[in-house]
């Protein structure tokens, strides 16, 4: 950090402040997303973090790095947002709108995160003692496990095991003790190990992945269930955050998809490929014959296991689409 830039920023130079903080904007937004689970909420929290930092720059005593100070502000802003918002009301599925699920999970308020926003921070945001790679710590499996934790445990685990801050640094960020931080971390790790993902970081994209994803998209657009089922692992799972319904196994997913395709009849559908949470994804559009356009009706994220699809996560909300650079309607 440039002492000259800091002096100029404290004197009210916005350009100097931007030069100091711009290198951390994307990793701060990703940090807020991990804690909040919503892309726009994360963007809002990041912007409020920078505004608070600008207003409080005189109080920055340089006992820590600027990065650590910004993470302190961002983490506490996120925890305050979670405390202020309380628990969002769960949306309800109309009775009989889907086949009976094989099980019910927790209502988790997660949105997909565009891979484009990971550019420039992958491999560079985590400290040397972090237990998770950046891309591993943004997969839906990891986030689902993370959001089963109470907010404070969630923050501690992200700061320690994802970002690699020391217990002393985290204690200062959260205005608590090292003992409290270590205790929260032990409990959080136990929950993650018991109920969380055990997968390694996503593998680099390959020709095999490209072929698998293309076959899925082709069958889905044609409304052909059996070719999709053939691509699934035996214990594949279909989930639809924030709805708690879970469909486990090929048979349950076959019934769900057959019902969905039959309900929509011959109405054309189109999948536009993208990437979310380090995984292949599609925005689903359904044709509106009256308007002559395709309207976004959801976003599908595929989790792959070798040459099979092990998990399909369908997000019905389309509020995150602007962050993917994709429209809510397309010409048809």
C-alpha positions, 0 to 999 in steps of 0.5 A, a space after each residue: 500500500 502506498 503511503 502517499 496514496 493513503 495520505 491523499 485518500 485521507 485528504 479527500 482524494 477519491 481517485 487515490 482511495 479507488 487506487 487503494 481499494 479497487 484491487 480488493 473489490 471482487 474478492 470482497 464481493 465474493 466474500 460477501 456472497 459466501 456469507 449472504 448467498 445472494 449476488 445483489 446482496 453481496 454487491 450491496 454489502 461490498 459497496 457499503 463496505 467501501 463507503 464505510 471505509 471511505 468515511 472511516 479512513 482516518 480511523 485506520 491506524 495501520 495496525 493491520 493491512 488495508 485488506 484485513 481492515 476491509 474484510 473486517 468491515 465487510 464481514 460485520 456488514 454482512 452479519 448485520 444484514 443477516 441479523 436485520 433481515 431475519 429469516 426470509 419467508 419461504 415460497 410455497 409450491 402449489 399443491 400437486 404442482 410437482 410429483 411427490 419429492 423423495 425428501 425435503 432439505 432446508 430452505 436455503 436462500 442461495 443464488 448462483 454466482 457467475 464465474 465471470 466474477 471470479 476472474 482475477 481473484 482465483 488463486 490469489 485471494 486465499 492465504 497459505 494456510 487456507 484449507 479450500 481452494 477458491 473455486 472449491 469454496 464457491 461450488 454449490 455443494 460447499 455453499 449449501 453446507 456453509 449456509 447450514 451454519 449459524 452466521 457467525 460460525 459461517 463467517 469464522 470458517 470463511 475467514 479462517 479456512 477459505 481466506 486463511 486469516 489467522 485466529 488472531 486476525 479473525 478475533 480482531 475482525 469480530 471483536 472477540 477472543 482467539 478462544 471464541 474463534 477457535 471454538 466456533 471454527 471447531 464446531 463449524 468444521 464438524 458440521 461441514 465434515 458431517 453434512 458438507 461436501 467431500 469433493 475436490 476442487 472442480 477439474 478444468 473444463 475438458 472435451 468430455 465435459 463439453 460433450 456431456 453438457 451438450 448432450 444434456 442441452 440437446 435432450 432438454 430442449 427437445 423435451 426428451 427425458 430418457 437421454 437425460 436420465 441416461 446421463 445421470 449418476 445412479 444417486 443423482 439429485 435434483 434440488 430447487 433452492 429455496 424450495 426444500 423439495 429434493 428428488 434423489 435417484 434416476 427414477 425420481 428425476 425421470 418422473 419430475 422431468 416427465 411431469 415438467 415437460 408434459 405440463 409445458 406441452 409442446 411449448 419450445 424451450 431453449 438453453 443458453 450456456 453460461 458458467 456458475 459456481 465453477 460449474 457448467 450452467 444454463 439459463 432456461 428460456 420458454 417461448 411466449 407465443 403472444 409476445 414472440 420472445 423467450 422469457 427466462 424461467 430459471 437457471 440450471 447448474 450441473 454438478 459433474 462426476 466423471 462422465 455423469 451428472 451427479 446433481 442438477 440445481 434449478 434456480 427459479 429466480 432470475 434476479 441474478 441474470 444481469 450479473 451473468 450478462 444475460 437478458 430476461 427475454 430473448 428474441 424468438 
